[in-house]
Amino acid sequence: MKIESIRLKNFKAFKNVEIKNIPQMCVFVGANGTGKTTLFNVFSFLKYALTDNVNVALTKLGGGRGFKEVRSRNSTGPIEIELKFRIPLPQGDKSPLVTYSLTINEEDDRPIIEKEILQYRRGSKGQPWRFLDFSKGKGQAVINEPDQVIDEKELKREEHELKSPDILALKGLAQFEKFPASKAIGDLLENWHISDFHIQQARIERELSYAEHLSKEGENLAMVTEFLYRKHKDIFQKILEKLKQRVPGISQVDAKITEEGRVLLRFKDGDFHDPFLARYVSDGTIKMFAYLVLLYDPQPHPLLCVEEPENQLYPKLLYELAEEFREYARKGKGGQVFISTHSPDFLNGCELQEVFWLQKERGYTIVKRASDDEQITNYMKEGDQLGYLWRQGFFAGADPL
């Protein structure tokens, strides 16, 4: 699945924004407070809404003020979120463009889903086929398999009423294999991952537990290491070889289980006989290892969001890290990658079409694409790098000073 565009209206700092033609790897730069984390929070919001309901999602993001806090300041009207995406077809045919749109408003001081629509567009012409159309807890859903339908008139729809007007109709449809679009967006929202790795969390020696995927802050790194070594030795060996290339001297990494039931992450330097515990190893070594574990996950995430990967890493490693993220996105190992950064060194490893910058205008966030800027494009054709151009102030409006 590939997200093609994101449209936001009245969602926190995003008063009215649409990001189109989103690449497999997407890098966002901008000053603090311009909305990079808020953009990632769109997916958190949708996940909370799918897992529970819209009221819970609004409370998670807006606290006690809920809807009033999540809706853009000094704004009226509903919150609108729209995702356009393509899903791969098993026959190798061209993927249809799928649109999922959600409109949230208040009624009698309670949040309601004013409109929820899921629709396909087959080919470049004609009206899209609507598979899900709900408003305030009532609506229609298609019940026959879309792949077996040639004409929209053949679609069979049933009327449904949900238990509450703040529940997503997608929640039910996403569970059925015969509806690939609803299942794809359901999988995306349930299995997307945000990485905000905290070194100190990974250093702590923890009780043994089971973990297959790295957590948001990386506190289960030792458990995932032990899982990979035990169940996916070929992948673990790839990670180790990559780490050796990035960090000179490292010859082995393992997770030792003590008699007390704790898991110790250990790094072995080739010049010494005994390995070092994670608490004695440099921040950069642990973080690079954690990112490699994340990027070589045997079951990759459909969407991976990474906040400021440059922290604690040697600047020269950032160019190579950008290439690792790109490889994850391009070669089918994973899905798309969204990254926020403040690092010119990381930007130097990015391609022109991958980079967007966020800036505030009259209190709200606007999004600009580097490849749409003629001056930046011309400098890149002459051999310049994006990090250098950003540092020199060519990203107009991105520097708050």
C-alpha positions in Angstrom: 0.0 0.0 0.0 1.2 3.5 -0.9 -0.2 6.7 0.4 -0.5 9.1 -2.6 -1.9 12.2 -0.8 -3.0 13.5 2.6 -5.5 16.3 3.0 -6.2 18.0 6.4 -8.6 20.6 7.4 -9.0 22.1 10.8 -6.6 19.5 12.3 -4.6 21.4 15.0 -1.9 23.5 13.2 -3.1 22.3 9.7 -5.9 24.7 8.9 -6.1 23.6 5.2 -3.3 21.6 3.8 -3.0 19.0 1.0 0.2 17.0 0.4 0.1 15.4 -3.1 2.3 12.9 -4.9 3.9 11.6 -1.7 7.0 9.5 -2.4 7.9 6.2 -0.8 10.4 8.0 1.4 9.2 11.4 2.6 11.4 13.8 4.7 9.9 16.8 6.6 12.0 19.7 7.8 11.1 22.9 9.6 11.5 24.8 12.8 10.3 23.6 16.1 6.5 24.0 16.5 5.7 24.0 12.7 3.8 20.7 12.9 6.1 17.8 12.0 5.0 15.7 15.0 1.4 16.8 14.5 1.5 15.4 11.0 2.5 12.0 12.4 -0.2 12.4 15.0 -2.8 12.1 12.2 -2.1 8.4 12.1 -2.1 8.1 15.9 -5.6 9.8 15.9 -6.9 7.4 13.2 -5.6 4.4 15.0 -7.2 5.4 18.3 -10.5 6.1 16.4 -10.3 2.6 14.7 -9.4 0.8 17.9 -11.9 2.6 20.1 -13.9 5.5 18.8 -13.5 9.2 17.7 -14.3 10.5 21.2 -11.4 8.5 22.6 -9.1 9.7 19.8 -10.0 13.3 20.4 -9.4 12.9 24.2 -6.0 11.3 23.5 -4.8 14.2 21.4 -6.8 17.1 22.9 -7.2 16.1 26.6 -10.3 17.3 28.4 -11.1 19.8 25.7 -11.2 17.1 23.1 -12.7 18.3 19.8 -12.2 22.0 20.7 -8.5 21.4 21.3 -7.9 19.3 18.2 -9.8 21.6 15.9 -7.5 24.4 14.6 -7.6 27.5 16.8 -10.1 30.2 16.0 -11.7 28.0 13.4 -15.2 26.9 12.8 -16.6 23.8 11.0 -15.6 20.2 11.1 -12.2 18.4 11.2 -11.5 16.7 7.9 -9.0 14.0 7.2 -8.6 12.5 3.7 -6.1 9.8 2.6 -5.7 8.7 -1.0 -3.7 5.5 -1.5 -3.1 2.6 -3.9 -3.1 -1.1 -3.0 -1.2 -3.7 -5.0 -3.3 -6.2 -6.9 -2.4 -9.9 -6.9 -2.8 -10.1 -10.7 -0.3 -7.3 -11.2 -2.9 -5.0 -12.7 -2.7 -1.2 -12.1 -3.8 -0.4 -8.6 -7.0 1.5 -8.2 -6.9 4.9 -6.4 -8.7 4.6 -3.1 -9.9 7.5 -1.1 -10.8 7.4 2.6 -12.3 10.5 4.0 -13.5 11.3 7.5 -15.4 14.4 8.7 -15.8 15.0 12.4 -18.0 17.6 14.1 -19.8 18.2 17.3 -23.5 17.9 18.0 -24.9 18.8 21.4 -21.3 19.1 22.7 -20.5 15.5 21.7 -18.2 14.5 18.8 -19.9 12.7 15.9 -18.7 11.4 12.6 -20.5 13.7 10.2 -19.3 11.8 7.1 -17.2 8.7 6.5 -16.6 7.6 2.9 -14.4 4.9 1.3 -14.4 4.9 -2.5 -12.4 3.4 -5.5 -11.5 5.0 -8.8 -10.8 2.5 -11.5 -8.9 4.1 -14.3 -8.4 7.8 -14.8 -11.9 8.6 -15.9 -15.4 8.3 -14.5 -17.0 8.6 -11.1 -15.4 6.7 -8.2 -17.3 3.7 -6.8 -18.5 4.3 -3.2 -18.1 1.2 -1.0 -18.7 2.8 2.4 -20.9 5.8 3.0 -21.9 6.6 6.6 -23.1 9.7 8.5 -23.9 9.9 12.2 -23.8 6.2 12.7 -26.0 5.3 9.8 -25.2 4.4 6.2 -24.5 1.9 3.5 -21.7 -0.7 2.9 -21.1 -2.9 -0.1 -21.5 -6.6 0.7 -20.3 -8.4 -2.5 -16.7 -8.8 -3.5 -15.4 -5.7 -5.5 -13.0 -7.8 -7.6 -15.9 -9.7 -9.2 -17.8 -6.5 -10.2 -17.5 -4.9 -13.6 -20.1 -2.2 -13.3 -21.0 -0.1 -10.3 -24.6 -1.1 -10.7 -23.7 -4.7 -9.8 -22.6 -3.6 -6.3 -24.9 -4.8 -3.6 -25.3 -2.5 -0.6 -26.9 -3.0 2.8 -28.1 -0.4 5.3 -26.4 -0.5 8.7 -26.7 1.4 11.9 -23.8 1.6 14.3 -24.1 1.5 18.1 -22.9 5.1 18.4 -22.3 8.1 15.9 -18.6 8.3 17.0 -17.7 4.7 15.8 -15.9 4.2 12.5 -17.9 2.1 10.0 -14.5 1.1 8.6 -13.9 -0.9 11.9 -16.2 -3.7 10.7 -15.4 -3.7 7.0 -11.6 -3.7 7.7 -11.8 -7.2 9.1 -12.9 -8.9 5.9 -10.3 -10.2 3.4 -12.8 -9.8 0.4 -12.6 -6.0 0.8 -8.9 -5.3 0.0 -9.1 -1.5 0.3 -10.7 -1.4 3.7 -8.4 -4.2 4.9 -5.4 -2.3 3.6 -6.2 0.9 5.4 -7.2 -1.1 8.5 -3.8 -2.8 8.5 -2.0 0.5 7.9 -3.7 2.2 10.9 -3.3 -0.8 13.2 0.3 -1.6 12.2 2.0 1.7 11.4 4.9 2.5 13.7 6.4 5.7 15.1 10.0 5.6 16.3 11.2 8.1 18.8 14.1 6.2 20.1 15.4 7.0 23.6 18.9 5.7 24.4 18.5 5.5 28.1 15.4 3.3 27.7 17.4 0.8 25.7 20.2 0.7 28.3 18.0 -0.4 31.2 18.2 -4.1 32.1 14.6 -5.5 32.1 12.8 -8.6 33.0 12.6 -11.2 30.2 9.5 -10.8 28.1 8.5 -11.6 24.5 8.9 -9.0 21.7 9.1 -9.3 17.9 9.0 -5.6 17.0 10.9 -2.6 18.4 8.7 -0.3 20.5 8.4 3.4 20.0 11.1 4.4 22.5 13.2 1.2 22.1 13.0 -0.1 25.7 12.5 -3.7 24.4 15.7 -3.7 22.2 17.3 -6.5 24.1 14.2 -8.7 23.8 13.9 -8.1 20.0 17.6 -8.8 19.6 17.1 -12.2 21.4 14.1 -12.9 19.2 15.9 -12.2 16.0 19.0 -14.2 17.0 16.8 -17.2 17.9 14.2 -17.1 15.1 15.8 -15.2 12.2 19.5 -15.8 12.3 20.0 -14.8 8.7 18.4 -11.4 9.2 20.3 -11.0 12.5 23.6 -11.7 10.6 22.7 -9.0 8.0 22.1 -6.5 10.8 25.4 -7.4 12.4 27.3 -7.0 9.1 25.7 -3.6 8.5 26.7 -2.5 12.1 30.3 -3.6 11.5 30.4 -1.3 8.5 29.0 1.6 10.4 30.7 1.2 13.7 34.4 0.2 13.6 35.5 -2.5 16.1 32.1 -4.1 16.8 32.3 -7.8 16.1 29.3 -9.3 17.8 26.0 -8.3 19.5 23.9 -10.6 21.7 21.2 -10.7 24.4 22.1 -12.7 27.4 19.4 -14.1 29.7 20.6 -14.1 33.4 19.6 -16.6 36.0 17.4 -13.9 37.6 15.4 -13.7 34.3 16.8 -10.4 33.1 17.9 -9.7 29.5 21.3 -8.0 29.0 22.2 -6.4 25.7 25.9 -6.9 25.0 28.3 -5.6 22.4 31.7 -7.2 21.7 34.6 -5.2 20.5 37.0 -7.3 18.4 40.0 -6.0 20.4 38.7 -7.3 23.7 37.8 -10.8 25.0 34.7 -9.9 27.1 31.7 -8.0 25.7 30.5 -4.7 27.0 27.0 -4.3 28.5 24.7 -1.8 26.8 25.1 0.7 29.6 28.8 1.1 28.8 28.5 1.4 25.1 28.3 4.7 23.2 24.9 6.3 22.4 25.6 6.2 18.7 26.4 2.5 18.6 23.2 1.6 20.4 21.1 3.9 18.2 22.6 2.7 14.9 22.0 -0.9 16.0 18.4 -0.1 17.0 17.7 1.5 13.6 19.1 -1.5 11.8 16.8 -3.8 13.9 13.9 -1.6 13.0 14.7 -1.5 9.3 15.4 -5.2 9.0 12.2 -6.3 10.8 11.0 -9.6 9.3 7.5 -8.2 9.2 7.9 -4.6 8.2 5.4 -1.9 9.1 3.2 -0.5 6.3 4.1 3.0 7.4 7.2 3.9 9.5 7.4 7.4 11.0 10.8 8.3 12.5 11.4 11.5 14.5 14.8 13.1 14.4 17.0 10.0 13.6 20.1 12.2 13.7 20.3 12.5 17.5 23.4 10.8 19.0 24.8 9.7 15.6 28.1 10.8 14.1 27.3 13.2 11.2 29.0 11.1 8.5 26.7 8.2 9.3 23.6 10.1 8.5 24.0 10.0 4.7 24.2 6.2 4.9 21.3 6.1 7.3 19.2 8.0 4.8 20.1 5.3 2.2 19.0 2.6 4.6 15.6 4.2 5.0 15.3 4.6 1.3 16.2 0.9 0.7 13.5 -0.1 3.3 10.9 1.9 1.3 11.9 1.0 -2.2 12.7 -2.7 -2.2 9.5 -4.0 -0.9 10.9 -4.8 2.5 8.5 -2.3 4.1 6.0 0.4 3.3 6.5 4.1 3.2 8.8 6.0 5.5 8.1 9.5 6.9 11.0 11.2 8.6 11.3 14.5 10.5 14.7 16.0 10.9 16.7 19.1 11.8 20.0 17.7 10.4 21.6 19.2 7.2 23.9 16.1 7.2 20.8 13.8 7.0 19.3 16.0 4.3 22.4 15.7 2.2 21.5 12.0 1.8 18.0 12.8 0.6 16.8 13.2 -3.0 15.1 16.3 -4.2 11.6 14.8 -4.6 11.7 13.3 -1.1 11.9 16.6 0.9 9.2 18.9 2.1 9.4 21.8 4.5 6.9 23.1 7.0 6.5 26.7 8.0 4.0 28.8 9.9 1.9 31.4 8.1 -0.5 33.5 10.1 -0.4 30.9 12.9 -1.1 27.9 10.7 1.2 25.4 9.0 1.7 25.3 5.3 3.7 22.6 3.5 6.1 23.2 0.6 7.9 20.7 -1.7 11.6 21.2 -2.4 11.2 20.0 -6.0 8.6 22.8 -6.6 11.2 25.5 -5.9 13.0 26.5 -9.1 16.1 27.8 -7.4 16.6 24.7 -5.2 16.0 22.5 -8.3 18.6 24.4 -10.4 21.2 24.2 -7.6 20.6 20.5 -7.2 21.1 20.0 -11.0 24.5 21.7 -10.6 25.5 19.2 -7.9 24.6 20.9 -4.7 23.1 19.0 -1.7 19.9 19.7 0.1 21.5 20.0 3.5 23.9 22.7 2.3 21.0 24.6 0.6 18.9 24.5 3.8 21.8 25.7 5.9 22.3 28.6 3.5 18.7 29.7 3.8 17.3 28.6 0.4 14.3 27.0 2.0 12.3 30.2 2.1 10.4 30.7 5.3 11.7 27.5 7.0 14.2 29.4 9.2 12.3 31.1 12.1 15.1 33.6 12.8 
